[in-house]
């Protein structure tokens, strides 16, 4: 546990959560609650393929399908970079598919995960505050 980072979060309370007025358990609970989001940095081809609407897939040309399948054979797709742009170009007009992928490329996380602190326990908060 990075107690220095945890203490800094508690002391600065940059998201104005009210940590100063919370018990150690309340701080831990709040930091473990999933209420934040972040952009995913990588997606697998299977994750992308699983979000393709079959009706929209059927309307693609063979050339478009080949390009999309080539992307889906990779496990290191950048959901906000050139891979996403290529996919959007080949699936233009596929509103259900593109909406599903737009939603999936953002993940819900806790503040603790956002700060790379893992799961926070009451004892962690106590150690950070009194350490």
N, C-alpha and C positions, 0 to 999 in steps of 0.2 A: 504494500500500500504506500502510495506517495503522500505522506502526511503533510508535507510542505504544500503541495498543490491543493489538498483537501482543506487545509487551514486557510489558504489564500481564497478559495471559493467561499468558505463560510464567512470570513472576515470582510471580503469585498462585496459579497452578495450582489454580483453584477446583474442578475436577473430580477432583483428586488423580490426575493421569495420570503423574506422575513426571518432568516435563519437566527438572528440575534434573539428573537422571542420564542424560539422553538427549543424543545428538549432535544437531547442527543438522538433519541429514537425518531422524533419527528423530522429532524434534519435528514437522517438516514432514509426514512420512508420517502421523503420528498425527493431526494436525489436519486432514488431507485424507481420513482414513478416515471412511466413513459409518457412524456409530454413534449418532447423535442423532436426535430427531424434533421436529417442530413442527407446530402446527395451521396448515393452509392458511388464508389470509385471504380467498381468492376462488376460485371454481370457475366454469367455463363451463357453459352449459346442455348442450352436447355431452358434456362430461365426466359430467354427471349422467345424461343420457339413455343413454349407453353402458353404464351400470351397472344399468339396469332389467332385471330378469328378465322375459323375454317371457311366461312362464306367469303370473307375478304381474300383469303388465300387462293380460293378457286378462281378469282377474277384476275389474278396476276398472270403475266406472260411467262413463258418458259424461261426467258432470259432473266426476268426479275426473280423468279423462283430460284434459279441457279445462284444468283448473287446473294440472296437472303440465306439460302442453305449453306453457302460457303461461310458466311458470317456465323451461322449457328453451329458450325463445327469447331468453333473456338471457345475457349473458357476464359478469355481475358478481354472481353468487350468493354470499351469505354462508353458508358451510357450518356455521356455529355460531350463526347469528342467526335472524331471522324466516323467511327463505327455507327454512332447514332445517326449521323447525317446521311450516311449511305443507306441505312435501313429506312429512314424517313423518306428518302428519295424513291427507293424501290417500292415502298408501301404507301405512296402518296394516295390520299383519298380513303385509306383504310382507317376510318375514324375510330372504330372500336378497338382495333389492334393498337393504334398509336396512343389512344387514351389509356389503355391498360398498361402500356410500357411507360408512359409518362408518370403514371401513379407509382408503378413498381420501382422506378429508379430512384425514388426517395424513400428512405426507411425511417421508421419511428424508433426513437431511442430515449433512454433516460439521460438526465444531466450527468450522472456518474459515468456512463458510457461515453458521452460526448467529451468528457474531460479525461478519458482513458484511465479511469479509476476502478473500473470493474464494479462489482457489487459492494455497496457500502453497508457496514454493520454499525450498530450503536456504539460498540467499543472503538471503532475506527474514528467516529466523530469525537468521542471522549478523548482519545489519544491526540487527535489533531488540535482540539481546543486546549488541552491541558499539558500537551507534550512539550 
